[in-house]
């Protein structure tokens, strides 16, 4: 500008040229202004740049350090440090986000693999549960459609279609993890019904052959009380426990089923008693006497005895399967026992309060 003004003044007139500075004066003023700008801004040293965060800006931080550092060895060390901090970042060393990228990448590659594997395992477990529930829901819908014109309501189908007192469908109502145990207990119940019926037939033959009236009456009581009693006391209890996955009902089933096991052992042995009913059960100790009395009568007693023994074996297997299913459902014997005790105590308190009111 100053030079331009001088040129224009020289061209227009002499008055302007007397005020224009000479070239040496312009050069000295340019040097002074450059020195003033240098004093205002000094390139930060490497330590200052690192403390102020300038070295995190990749190549620019490196430029400041290189401008301030004159030792090549120090420059090489600073460059290595920058590469360590910025080597794994998203933008590398160009923009200096390397330290952040390196730390985050290490987290994903190290402990992140374990967490991802655990999350994948949990997702697979949830998918399995959802698939199992979908299958159960589909089976229930199929069973409801099979009911025909009932409007989707459950229709009693057990024990016979022409005389049904309950709805019984293991595939539709029982979860898949409990179906095997419930089905085995159902087989045990059917075997018990057949054994009591054959026992009644054998004792009826003893009534006609040897006049065993008391034994025949006791055998009738065993059949009439045992068939519905076993269904409602322990089998139906197990059915509802498996359907609702109720630990408390499982506990009551175990308690009642132990009584069933004790009866099966007693029926297989059939020890003699003084009430005149020693022939009421086709046990081991009666079988020999029945064979000596009559061969046909002994054959009936032998069949009934085999059915009692088979049901005893099925009962043991069923107990084991139900226990395994009970534990697989996440139930605990101590917790269920405490719940049973609390329920029994509350029932006793209610009965005592009712007696006091009456």
C-alpha positions as CSV (number, residue, x, y, z in Angstrom):
1,X,0.0,0.0,0.0
2,X,2.8,2.3,0.9
3,X,4.6,1.5,-2.2
4,X,1.5,1.8,-4.3
5,X,0.8,5.2,-2.8
6,X,4.3,6.4,-3.6
7,X,4.0,5.2,-7.2
8,X,0.7,6.9,-7.6
9,X,2.0,10.1,-6.0
10,X,5.0,10.2,-8.3
11,X,2.7,9.9,-11.3
12,X,0.3,12.5,-10.1
13,X,2.5,15.2,-8.5
14,X,5.5,15.8,-6.4
15,X,3.7,16.7,-3.2
16,X,2.8,13.2,-2.3
17,X,6.3,11.8,-2.8
18,X,7.8,13.8,0.0
19,X,5.7,12.0,2.6
20,X,6.2,8.4,1.4
21,X,8.8,6.3,3.3
22,X,11.9,5.2,1.7
23,X,12.4,1.4,0.8
24,X,14.8,0.8,3.8
25,X,12.2,2.3,6.1
26,X,9.5,-0.1,4.7
27,X,11.8,-3.1,5.1
28,X,12.6,-2.2,8.7
29,X,8.9,-1.7,9.6
30,X,8.1,-5.1,8.1
31,X,10.8,-6.8,10.2
32,X,9.5,-5.0,13.4
33,X,5.9,-6.2,12.6
34,X,7.1,-9.8,12.1
35,X,9.0,-9.7,15.4
36,X,5.9,-8.3,17.2
37,X,3.8,-11.2,15.8
38,X,6.5,-13.7,16.9
39,X,6.5,-12.2,20.4
40,X,2.7,-12.5,20.6
41,X,2.6,-16.1,19.6
42,X,5.4,-18.5,20.5
43,X,5.2,-22.0,19.3
44,X,4.5,-24.2,22.3
45,X,7.1,-26.6,23.4
46,X,6.4,-30.4,23.5
47,X,5.6,-30.5,27.2
48,X,3.3,-27.5,26.9
49,X,1.6,-29.0,23.9
50,X,1.1,-32.3,25.7
51,X,-0.2,-30.6,28.9
52,X,-2.7,-28.4,26.9
53,X,-3.9,-31.3,24.8
54,X,-2.4,-30.1,21.5
55,X,-0.6,-33.3,20.9
56,X,-3.8,-35.2,20.7
57,X,-4.6,-33.5,17.4
58,X,-2.5,-35.9,15.5
59,X,-0.3,-34.3,12.8
60,X,-0.9,-30.8,14.1
61,X,0.3,-31.7,17.5
62,X,3.3,-33.3,16.0
63,X,4.0,-30.1,14.0
64,X,4.0,-28.1,17.2
65,X,6.3,-30.5,18.9
66,X,8.6,-30.7,15.9
67,X,8.7,-26.9,15.6
68,X,9.6,-26.5,19.3
69,X,12.0,-29.5,19.6
70,X,15.3,-29.4,18.0
71,X,16.6,-32.8,19.2
72,X,15.9,-35.5,16.6
73,X,16.0,-38.2,19.3
74,X,13.3,-36.4,21.3
75,X,11.3,-36.0,18.2
76,X,11.5,-39.7,17.5
77,X,10.4,-40.6,21.1
78,X,7.5,-38.2,20.9
79,X,6.4,-39.7,17.6
80,X,6.5,-43.2,19.0
81,X,4.4,-42.1,22.0
82,X,1.8,-40.5,19.6
83,X,1.7,-43.8,17.6
84,X,1.1,-45.8,20.8
85,X,-1.7,-43.4,21.8
86,X,-3.3,-43.1,18.4
87,X,-2.5,-46.5,16.7
88,X,-5.8,-48.2,17.3
89,X,-8.2,-45.2,16.9
90,X,-10.8,-44.7,14.3
91,X,-8.9,-42.0,12.5
92,X,-5.4,-43.3,13.3
93,X,-2.8,-40.6,13.9
94,X,-4.2,-38.1,11.4
95,X,-6.6,-36.4,13.7
96,X,-5.3,-37.7,16.9
97,X,-8.2,-39.8,18.2
98,X,-6.0,-42.8,18.5
99,X,-5.9,-43.0,22.3
100,X,-9.7,-43.2,22.5
101,X,-10.0,-45.7,19.7
102,X,-7.2,-47.9,21.2
103,X,-8.8,-48.1,24.6
104,X,-12.3,-48.8,23.3
105,X,-11.0,-51.4,20.9
106,X,-9.2,-53.2,23.7
107,X,-12.3,-53.3,25.7
108,X,-14.3,-55.0,23.0
109,X,-11.5,-57.4,22.1
110,X,-10.8,-58.4,25.7
111,X,-13.6,-58.5,28.3
112,X,-16.2,-57.8,25.6
113,X,-15.9,-61.3,24.1
114,X,-16.9,-62.9,27.4
115,X,-19.9,-60.6,27.8
116,X,-21.0,-61.2,24.2
117,X,-20.7,-65.0,24.7
118,X,-22.8,-64.8,27.8
119,X,-25.4,-62.6,26.1
120,X,-25.5,-65.0,23.2
121,X,-26.1,-67.9,25.6
122,X,-28.9,-66.1,27.3
123,X,-30.5,-65.2,24.0
124,X,-30.4,-68.9,22.9
125,X,-32.0,-70.0,26.2
126,X,-34.7,-67.4,25.8
127,X,-35.3,-68.6,22.2
128,X,-35.6,-72.2,23.4
129,X,-38.2,-71.2,26.0
130,X,-40.2,-69.2,23.5
131,X,-40.1,-72.1,21.1
132,X,-41.3,-74.5,23.8
133,X,-44.1,-72.2,24.8
134,X,-45.2,-71.8,21.2
135,X,-45.3,-75.6,20.8
136,X,-47.4,-75.9,24.0
137,X,-49.7,-73.2,22.9
138,X,-50.1,-74.9,19.5
139,X,-50.9,-78.2,21.2
140,X,-53.5,-76.5,23.4
141,X,-55.1,-74.8,20.4
142,X,-55.3,-78.1,18.6
143,X,-56.9,-79.7,21.6
144,X,-59.4,-76.9,21.8
145,X,-60.3,-77.2,18.1
146,X,-60.7,-81.0,18.6
147,X,-63.5,-80.3,21.1
148,X,-65.8,-79.5,18.2
149,X,-68.9,-77.5,18.9
150,X,-68.0,-76.7,22.5
151,X,-67.1,-73.1,21.7
152,X,-63.4,-73.7,22.6
153,X,-64.3,-74.8,26.2
154,X,-62.8,-78.0,27.7
155,X,-65.1,-80.9,27.6
156,X,-64.7,-83.8,30.0
157,X,-63.3,-86.8,28.3
158,X,-62.1,-89.1,31.1
159,X,-62.4,-92.0,31.9
160,X,-64.9,-92.7,29.1
161,X,-66.6,-90.5,26.5
162,X,-70.0,-91.8,27.4
163,X,-69.3,-91.3,31.2
164,X,-66.7,-88.5,31.7
165,X,-66.0,-86.8,35.0
166,X,-62.9,-84.8,34.2
167,X,-60.8,-83.4,31.3
168,X,-57.6,-85.3,30.8
169,X,-55.0,-84.4,28.1
170,X,-51.4,-84.7,29.0
171,X,-50.1,-83.4,25.6
172,X,-52.2,-80.3,25.7
173,X,-52.1,-79.3,29.4
174,X,-48.9,-80.5,30.8
175,X,-45.6,-78.7,30.0
176,X,-43.1,-80.7,28.0
177,X,-40.6,-81.0,30.9
178,X,-43.2,-82.7,33.1
179,X,-45.0,-84.9,30.5
180,X,-42.8,-87.9,30.9
181,X,-43.2,-88.0,34.7
182,X,-47.0,-87.5,34.5
183,X,-47.4,-90.1,31.8
184,X,-45.5,-92.7,33.9
185,X,-47.6,-91.9,36.9
186,X,-50.7,-92.4,34.8
187,X,-49.4,-95.8,33.7
188,X,-48.9,-96.6,37.3
189,X,-52.4,-95.6,38.1
190,X,-53.8,-97.7,35.3
191,X,-51.8,-100.7,36.4
192,X,-53.1,-100.2,40.0
193,X,-56.7,-100.2,38.6
194,X,-56.1,-103.4,36.7
195,X,-54.3,-105.0,39.7
196,X,-57.2,-104.2,42.0
197,X,-59.7,-105.6,39.5
198,X,-57.8,-108.8,39.0
199,X,-57.5,-109.1,42.8
200,X,-61.2,-108.7,43.1
201,X,-61.8,-111.4,40.6
202,X,-59.3,-113.8,42.4
203,X,-60.9,-113.2,45.8
204,X,-64.3,-113.7,44.3
205,X,-63.1,-117.1,43.1
206,X,-61.9,-117.8,46.6
207,X,-65.4,-116.8,47.9
208,X,-67.0,-119.4,45.7
209,X,-64.3,-122.1,46.2
210,X,-63.5,-121.7,49.9
211,X,-66.3,-119.4,51.2
212,X,-63.9,-116.4,52.0
213,X,-66.7,-113.9,52.7
214,X,-64.7,-111.4,54.7
215,X,-61.9,-111.5,52.3
216,X,-64.3,-110.9,49.4
217,X,-65.9,-107.9,51.2
218,X,-62.5,-106.4,51.9
219,X,-61.4,-106.9,48.3
220,X,-64.6,-105.0,47.2
221,X,-63.7,-102.1,49.5
222,X,-60.1,-102.1,48.1
223,X,-61.5,-101.8,44.6
224,X,-64.2,-99.3,45.2
225,X,-62.1,-97.0,47.4
226,X,-58.7,-97.5,45.7
227,X,-59.6,-96.6,42.1
228,X,-61.2,-93.2,42.8
229,X,-59.0,-92.6,45.9
230,X,-55.7,-93.0,44.0
231,X,-57.0,-90.7,41.2
232,X,-58.0,-87.8,43.4
233,X,-55.4,-88.3,46.2
234,X,-52.2,-88.5,44.3
235,X,-52.6,-88.7,40.5
236,X,-54.9,-85.7,40.1
237,X,-52.7,-83.8,42.5
238,X,-49.6,-84.5,40.4
239,X,-51.5,-83.6,37.2
240,X,-52.4,-80.1,38.6
241,X,-49.0,-79.6,40.1
242,X,-47.3,-80.3,36.7
243,X,-49.9,-78.2,34.9
244,X,-49.4,-75.1,37.1
245,X,-45.8,-75.9,38.0
246,X,-46.7,-75.6,41.7
247,X,-44.0,-76.7,44.2
248,X,-46.5,-76.9,47.0
249,X,-48.7,-79.3,45.1
250,X,-45.6,-81.4,44.2
251,X,-44.8,-81.6,47.9
252,X,-48.3,-82.9,48.7
253,X,-48.0,-85.4,45.9
254,X,-44.8,-86.8,47.3
255,X,-46.4,-87.2,50.7
256,X,-49.4,-89.0,49.3
257,X,-47.5,-91.1,46.9
258,X,-45.3,-92.5,49.7
259,X,-48.5,-93.9,51.2
260,X,-49.3,-95.5,47.8
261,X,-45.8,-97.1,47.8
262,X,-46.4,-98.5,51.2
263,X,-49.7,-100.0,50.2
264,X,-48.1,-101.6,47.1
265,X,-45.4,-103.3,49.2
266,X,-48.1,-104.5,51.6
267,X,-50.1,-105.9,48.7
268,X,-47.1,-107.7,47.2
269,X,-46.4,-109.4,50.6
270,X,-50.0,-109.8,51.9
271,X,-49.1,-110.8,55.5
272,X,-51.7,-112.8,57.3
273,X,-54.0,-111.0,59.8
274,X,-56.4,-112.2,62.5
275,X,-59.5,-110.5,61.0
276,X,-60.1,-113.3,58.5
277,X,-59.2,-111.2,55.5
278,X,-55.8,-112.8,54.7
279,X,-57.0,-113.7,51.3
280,X,-58.2,-110.2,50.4
281,X,-54.9,-109.3,48.6
282,X,-53.2,-111.6,46.1
283,X,-49.8,-111.3,47.8
284,X,-46.8,-113.6,47.9
285,X,-47.8,-115.4,51.1
286,X,-51.3,-116.1,49.9
287,X,-50.3,-117.3,46.4
288,X,-48.9,-120.7,47.6
289,X,-52.1,-121.5,49.6
290,X,-54.3,-120.5,46.6
291,X,-52.3,-122.8,44.3
292,X,-52.7,-125.7,46.7
293,X,-56.4,-125.1,47.0
294,X,-57.2,-124.9,43.3
295,X,-55.1,-124.5,40.2
296,X,-57.4,-122.1,38.4
297,X,-57.8,-120.0,41.6
298,X,-54.0,-120.0,42.0
299,X,-53.6,-118.7,38.4
300,X,-55.9,-115.8,39.2
301,X,-54.0,-115.0,42.3
302,X,-50.7,-115.3,40.3
303,X,-51.8,-112.8,37.7
304,X,-53.0,-110.4,40.4
305,X,-49.7,-110.8,42.2
306,X,-47.7,-110.0,39.1
307,X,-49.8,-106.9,38.5
308,X,-49.1,-105.7,42.1
309,X,-45.4,-106.3,41.6
310,X,-45.4,-104.5,38.3
311,X,-47.2,-101.5,39.8
312,X,-44.7,-101.4,42.6
313,X,-41.8,-101.2,40.1
314,X,-43.7,-98.5,38.1
315,X,-44.3,-96.6,41.3
316,X,-40.6,-96.5,42.1
317,X,-39.7,-95.3,38.6
318,X,-42.5,-92.7,38.7
319,X,-41.3,-91.3,42.0
320,X,-37.8,-90.9,40.6
321,X,-39.0,-89.2,37.4
322,X,-41.3,-86.9,39.3
323,X,-38.5,-86.0,41.6
324,X,-36.2,-85.2,38.7
325,X,-38.9,-83.1,37.1
326,X,-39.5,-81.4,40.4
327,X,-35.8,-80.4,40.7
328,X,-35.5,-79.4,37.0
329,X,-38.4,-77.0,37.6
330,X,-36.3,-75.0,40.1
331,X,-38.1,-76.2,43.2
332,X,-36.4,-76.9,46.5
333,X,-37.4,-79.6,49.0
334,X,-36.7,-77.4,52.1
335,X,-38.8,-74.5,50.7
336,X,-41.7,-76.7,49.7
337,X,-41.6,-78.3,53.2
338,X,-41.8,-75.0,54.8
339,X,-44.7,-74.0,52.7
340,X,-46.5,-77.3,53.5
341,X,-45.9,-76.7,57.2
342,X,-47.3,-73.2,57.0
343,X,-50.3,-74.4,55.1
344,X,-51.0,-77.2,57.6
345,X,-50.6,-74.8,60.5
346,X,-53.0,-72.3,58.9
347,X,-55.5,-75.0,58.3
348,X,-55.3,-76.2,61.9
349,X,-55.8,-72.7,63.2
350,X,-58.8,-72.2,61.0
351,X,-60.4,-75.4,62.2
352,X,-59.8,-74.5,65.8
353,X,-61.3,-71.1,65.3
354,X,-64.3,-72.7,63.7
355,X,-64.8,-75.1,66.6
356,X,-64.6,-72.2,69.1
357,X,-67.3,-70.3,67.2
358,X,-69.5,-73.4,66.9
